[in-house]
């Protein structure tokens, strides 16, 4: 697809179908794949729809892919990628944590288990992204309701860099303060600080041209 091989187009209907799958992982992979051909208007429109997906990683993959189309509609999602994610309880019951503050997680890591009231069957509480647990918001063994915030996860370096690279191309003046927080963060890696500085310059330059 990235090479413009016409033979790959026979798979395009399947990719578009996967973008509407009930399985989040298939929608996520489809969003990434559709970004490999920025000449397809069908892909372009499908990616725009995925910006409203209920799963954060699907929305974020769609926003990153849209940048390849020179489309900044996903800019709010790119900004979200840079911010801590508050994990909600997936149901009602008693929560027991398996991980603690400062532990690293991946997409799909089991952070806790939820035992519904009056039910012996447990439900896994999964991290929807990779990163580091910065805060546990409820006591271990506490009763929670569906949607209650239970933990905060800071994004990992890879996610931050991908977002900053995309904002380099489509970032807006309202993103400057957030990007600056990474450019000047002593705790951030050199890779993150360098990309944040480059992104700041690119956004400021675009803003300056817009005023002229």
C-alpha positions, 0 to 999 in steps of 0.5 A: 500500500505504501509503495502504491502497489495497485494489487493491494487495492483488492484488500481495500473493501475488507479493510473498510469492513474491519473499520466497522468491526465489533472488535476494537483490535481490528478497528485499531489495526484497520485505522493504522493500515488505512493510513498507508494509502493517503490517496484513498478518499474512502479510507479518508472518510472511514478514518474521520468516522473512527475519531468518534470510536469509543476506544481511545487507541482506535481514535488515536490511531485514526488521528495519526493516520489522518495526518498522512492525509494532511487532515488535522481533524484529529488534532484534539485526539492528538492532544489527548495522547499527551495527557494522563488517562483516567481509567474508569471502572468497567462495571459495578462491584468490589475492586482488587488491584494487581498493580501499584503506583509507578508500575508500567503497563501495556495495552491490555495489561490487567491492572485490577479485578472487579468482583460484581456484587453477589457474583463470584465471577470476576471481571478484568480491569484492563489498561487501554494504553501503554504507560505508567500508573501515576495514581490509584484513585480508590482503595483496594477492596473498595466498592465502585460503580461503572464509570467511576475513575479508579486510576490514572495512567501517564502515556509512554514515551512512544505514544508521546513522540508519535503525538508530537510528530503529528502535531509538528504537522497539524498542531495549533496555537492552543497546543503550545502550552501542552507541548511546552510542558514536554520541551521543558520537562526535566523528567522527559527523555532527550528524545521527547524534549527534542521532538517537543522543541521541534514541534513548538517551532513548527506550530509557532511558525505556522501561527506567524504565517497565518497572521501575515 
